[in-house]
């Protein structure tokens, strides 16, 4: 039990935001105008479905996320903590902010309200933050057309591995023998696809 608590002791979104630039590893960059991708770090990721991310984080959801969930038959009161939005930093424009809301948790637990039998009830239309996880996006200071894709290995998600990851920390046999930039390219292509589908490309 102690080992499980240690394994799933993950930082909050606020903690990630405060130290993410320092602790996080840049996977690569994406040009959100031309859709070019630039892998910079050998990183491998394949979700091992621990659902820790569904249990221990406050999840911000955008108005577009909310509309997709409403369009699929849910009522606002079922999944939003309160009607007042919070402001999160824009992924596309330095100094800009986007309105977001907080996804509701089950009473007396830290679990997402949509987690049921270790599965996401709205997987097909889940919020953008959930689709991107464990990766986050940050504007690139010297080029407004670029966004940096950041990952926070080990401290956030046990499914993320870099070339420096110790073999005894890898829980699954599916990890490749050698991590290459091609693995990173696949990650960036998936992130780009999510950015387009969820309209993160729009300023």
Number of C-alpha atoms within 10 A of each C-alpha: 6 6 8 8 9 9 15 18 13 19 13 14 14 11 10 18 14 11 10 17 14 9 14 18 19 21 25 22 22 23 17 19 11 9 15 13 20 18 22 15 19 20 27 23 19 13 12 13 12 14 17 17 19 21 19 19 19 18 20 22 22 21 14 15 19 22 12 15 19 13 11 11 8 13 12 14 10 12 20 19 14 12 10 10 17 14 13 15 17 17 21 22 18 15 9 12 14 14 15 20 22 18 21 20 23 13 9 6 10 14 21 22 19 20 17 10 7 14 13 16 13 12 12 9 17 17 22 20 17 16 17 17 15 19 24 21 22 20 21 18 12 8 11 14 17 25 22 22 26 20 25 22 20 16 16 22 23 23 20 22 23 19 13 9 13 9 9 6 11 15 11 10 7 9 16 9 8 10 18 16 17 14 17 23 21 16 22 22 16 13 21 22 13 17 18 13 11 18 12 16 16 10 10
